[in-house]
Every structure is written in structure tokens, then in C-alpha cells.
Amino acid sequence: MTKKTSDPKSGRSPVAVKTKPSLKSIGPNGRTIRTPLTQDPHAIRDTREKVLEVAIGHEVRAFRKKLGITVADLAAATDISLGMLSKIENGITSPSLTTLQALSRALGVPVTAFFRRFEEEHSAVFVKAGEGVDVERRGTRAGHQYNLLGHIGANTSGVVVEPYLITLTENSDVFPTFQHAGMEFLYMLEGEVVYRHGNNLYPMKPGDSLFFDADAPHGPEELTQLPMRYLSIICYPQNSAG
């Protein structure tokens, strides 16, 4: 993001100044909150070679921590300098085959184990319109219809994401007591609802969104206009239940 500024004393023409992007949201007290974004969505990914170095470094650190040894311990066992080991674990340098062999002996794993993350498949799920899977969740008994739009289980991110298209009709009832691990994002598509999160109520219309910690009680408090459809995207760590 850029904005133009000028120096009134010098009379120079405006110049573009880069500013950090931020996300604007409304807090429970009605005040505007601006949260700076730490990730650049337009950044170019590293080359494949660089990704390999990062993958190797991640595995070396993971195996070392699994054994409960320090970087200094591993350096002493492999005769590799602390500085070089630090660079390897942080994906800054590409270790030679001799170095990888020394690390594999010290960590008790085959050399190929260091390439595991690099060689993992990165899945994608494509669902055509109307072909999501109808599933049952806690809200089903209150007449909430859940259509799962895709699912990827174990993955390199360590996070499970479940995208649902949720529909409520005249036969649906309120249910403001959902509670589960992780985070949840809602995006209204049709209808209107007053949605509860903890002690706060949010009137939502098409185009509105709500992002929250799902460990607090939440759910539709008042069905203002039906039928109602919204996207619900639930995220939680792989080692916990959604």
C-alpha cells in the first residue's frame, strides 16, 4: 500500500511512501481496530532449492529436539560448527552430503529422512457447485444444514481446515451455545442473523464477516431473515478435535 505526501516547505511534488497494510475491524465496544498484517500476500515464494534447504533444516531441528539434545550437543557429536548448524536448521545454507551423513549418524535416522517434508504431496480439493457433502454436526438437531465443501487431513501446516456452507430455514432453531477448539470465520451470503460470541451480539447481513476464537460459546441468537446461508470455516490443530 502507498500514500502520497509532500513537503510544504520545499514545494516539492508529492512522493509515494510505502505503508504497511492493515486489517480494519470493529471491536465489541464499537471502536475501530487496525491490525497490521505481517505477511505480504504478493510476496514471491522462494525457489525450489531454497524450499529444500528449509525442509532439511526443519527435519534436522525436529529430530534434534526429539532426542532432547541442544545445538551444542549435536555440534560436538558431528564435528560441525555451531554457526553452520544454526544456518542448516534455519534453512540458510545447503548442507553437503558429507554433512548430512554426519547428522544422520548422530541423530540415528537415515539420510532420506531429511527430505521427507520436501517430498510430501501438497493436496488440493476441488468441489463443483452443489457437490459438497452433507454432514451431521451438533447444530443438525436444531435444523442447521451443513454442506462440507472440502477436507484435507494430515498436511504440512499442522492445521485442519473445515469449510462449510450452512443453511437455515423456517424449520431451523437458534443455537447460541456451540463451543469447540480452534478459530472460526463466518461470511454471510443470504438472510440476516444476530450472531452471539461470548457476551457480544453481532447483527449480520450479506457481505458481513465474523472471525473469532471458537472456544467461547457462539452461534445464531436471533434468526432475523430466512432462509439464511453463510460460509463457516473452522480451523484447529491436527492433534485436537474440531
C-alpha positions in Angstrom: 0.0 0.0 0.0 1.3 3.5 -0.8 0.2 7.0 0.0 1.4 10.4 -1.4 3.0 13.0 0.8 4.6 16.3 0.1 6.9 18.8 1.9 5.1 22.2 2.2 8.3 24.0 2.9 10.2 22.7 -0.1 7.2 22.9 -2.5 8.3 19.5 -3.9 5.7 17.4 -5.7 4.1 14.5 -3.7 6.1 11.3 -3.5 4.8 7.8 -2.9 5.5 6.4 0.6 5.0 2.7 1.3 2.8 1.9 4.3 2.2 -1.4 5.9 -1.2 -3.0 5.1 -3.6 -3.4 8.0 -6.9 -5.1 8.6 -9.7 -2.8 9.9 -12.3 -4.4 12.2 -14.9 -3.3 14.8 -14.3 -4.4 18.4 -17.1 -5.3 20.9 -17.1 -1.7 22.2 -17.8 -0.3 18.7 -14.3 1.1 18.3 -12.3 0.6 15.1 -9.3 -1.7 15.5 -6.5 -1.7 13.0 -4.3 -4.9 13.0 -1.1 -4.7 10.9 -0.6 -7.6 8.6 2.8 -9.4 9.0 2.5 -11.4 5.8 2.9 -10.0 2.3 0.2 -11.7 0.1 2.1 -10.6 -3.0 5.5 -11.9 -2.0 7.1 -14.3 -4.4 7.8 -17.8 -2.9 11.4 -18.9 -2.6 12.9 -21.1 -5.3 12.6 -24.9 -5.1 16.2 -25.1 -4.0 15.6 -22.7 -1.1 12.5 -24.7 -0.1 14.6 -27.8 0.0 17.1 -26.2 2.4 14.2 -25.1 4.7 12.7 -28.6 4.6 16.1 -30.2 5.6 16.6 -27.6 8.3 13.1 -28.3 9.7 13.7 -32.0 9.9 17.2 -31.6 11.5 15.8 -29.4 14.2 12.8 -31.8 14.8 15.0 -34.9 15.1 17.4 -33.0 17.5 14.5 -31.8 19.7 13.0 -35.3 19.7 16.3 -36.6 21.2 16.3 -33.8 23.7 19.8 -32.5 22.8 21.0 -29.0 22.2 22.6 -27.5 19.1 25.9 -27.6 21.0 25.4 -31.3 21.8 24.8 -32.0 18.1 27.8 -29.9 17.0 30.0 -31.9 19.3 28.7 -35.2 18.0 29.1 -34.3 14.4 32.2 -32.0 14.5 30.1 -29.3 12.7 30.4 -25.8 14.0 27.6 -24.1 15.9 27.3 -21.4 13.3 27.0 -23.9 10.5 24.4 -26.0 12.4 22.4 -22.9 13.1 22.4 -22.0 9.4 21.3 -25.5 8.4 18.4 -25.6 10.9 17.2 -22.2 9.7 17.4 -23.2 6.0 20.0 -20.6 5.2 22.6 -22.9 3.7 22.5 -26.1 1.8 24.4 -28.9 3.6 26.8 -31.2 1.7 26.2 -34.9 1.5 29.1 -35.5 4.0 27.4 -33.1 6.5 24.0 -34.9 6.0 25.7 -38.3 6.6 27.3 -37.0 9.9 23.9 -35.6 11.0 22.1 -38.9 10.2 24.6 -40.9 12.3 24.3 -38.5 15.2 20.5 -38.3 15.1 20.0 -42.0 14.4 18.0 -41.5 11.2 18.6 -42.3 7.5 19.8 -39.5 5.3 16.5 -39.8 3.3 14.6 -38.7 6.4 15.8 -35.2 6.0 14.0 -35.0 2.6 10.6 -36.2 3.9 8.9 -32.8 4.2 10.2 -31.7 0.8 8.9 -34.8 -0.9 5.4 -34.7 0.7 2.5 -34.2 -1.6 0.6 -30.9 -1.2 -3.1 -31.7 -1.8 -5.9 -29.7 -3.3 -9.7 -30.4 -3.2 -12.0 -29.2 -6.0 -15.7 -29.3 -5.4 -18.1 -28.3 -8.1 -21.3 -26.3 -7.3 -23.8 -28.4 -5.5 -21.5 -31.3 -4.9 -20.5 -30.7 -1.3 -21.1 -33.5 1.2 -24.0 -33.2 3.7 -22.7 -34.0 7.2 -24.1 -34.0 10.7 -22.8 -31.7 13.4 -24.2 -30.5 16.7 -26.5 -28.0 15.1 -28.1 -30.6 12.9 -30.7 -31.3 15.6 -31.6 -27.6 15.5 -32.3 -27.8 11.8 -29.0 -26.4 10.7 -27.9 -28.0 7.3 -24.1 -28.5 6.9 -22.6 -28.9 3.5 -18.8 -29.7 3.7 -17.0 -28.0 0.8 -13.7 -29.8 1.1 -11.4 -31.5 3.6 -7.6 -32.2 3.8 -6.5 -34.3 6.7 -2.8 -34.6 7.7 -0.8 -31.9 6.0 2.5 -29.9 6.4 0.8 -26.9 8.0 -0.2 -28.9 11.1 -3.7 -27.3 10.8 -7.0 -28.8 9.9 -9.5 -26.5 8.0 -13.1 -27.4 7.5 -15.1 -25.2 5.2 -18.9 -25.5 5.5 -21.9 -23.9 3.6 -24.5 -23.7 6.4 -28.2 -23.2 5.5 -31.0 -22.3 8.0 -34.7 -22.4 7.0 -38.1 -21.9 8.6 -37.6 -25.3 10.2 -34.3 -24.2 11.9 -33.9 -23.0 15.5 -31.4 -20.8 17.3 -28.4 -22.4 18.8 -26.0 -19.9 20.5 -24.1 -22.5 22.5 -21.6 -24.0 20.0 -18.2 -24.4 21.6 -15.1 -26.2 20.2 -11.4 -25.9 19.7 -9.7 -23.6 17.2 -10.8 -20.5 15.3 -13.8 -19.9 13.1 -14.6 -17.5 10.3 -18.2 -16.7 9.1 -19.2 -14.9 5.9 -22.9 -14.1 5.3 -24.3 -14.9 1.9 -28.1 -14.7 2.3 -30.6 -13.7 5.0 -29.9 -11.9 8.3 -29.0 -13.1 11.8 -27.9 -11.8 15.2 -24.9 -13.9 16.0 -23.6 -14.4 19.5 -20.0 -14.8 20.5 -19.4 -14.9 24.3 -21.3 -11.9 25.7 -21.4 -10.0 22.5 -24.1 -9.9 19.8 -23.3 -9.1 16.1 -26.2 -8.3 13.6 -25.0 -9.8 10.3 -26.2 -9.2 6.8 -24.9 -10.5 3.4 -21.3 -9.4 3.0 -20.6 -9.2 6.7 -18.0 -11.4 8.3 -17.0 -12.5 11.8 -13.7 -14.1 12.9 -13.4 -15.5 16.4 -12.0 -17.9 19.0 -14.3 -20.8 18.8 -13.6 -21.9 22.4 -16.2 -19.3 23.6 -19.9 -20.1 23.3 -21.2 -18.9 19.9 -24.0 -19.4 17.4 -27.2 -17.8 16.0 -29.0 -15.9 18.7 -31.8 -14.5 16.5 -32.9 -15.6 13.0 -33.9 -12.2 11.6 -34.5 -13.1 8.0 -34.8 -16.6 6.5 -33.7 -18.5 4.5 -30.2 -17.9 5.6 -26.9 -19.1 4.2 -23.3 -18.4 5.3 -19.8 -19.8 5.0 -18.3 -21.2 8.1 -14.6 -22.0 8.0 -13.3 -23.8 11.1 -9.5 -24.2 11.8 -7.9 -26.2 14.6 -4.6 -28.1 15.2 -4.3 -31.6 13.8 -3.9 -33.1 17.3 -7.2 -31.7 18.6 -10.9 -32.4 17.7 -12.9 -29.7 15.9 
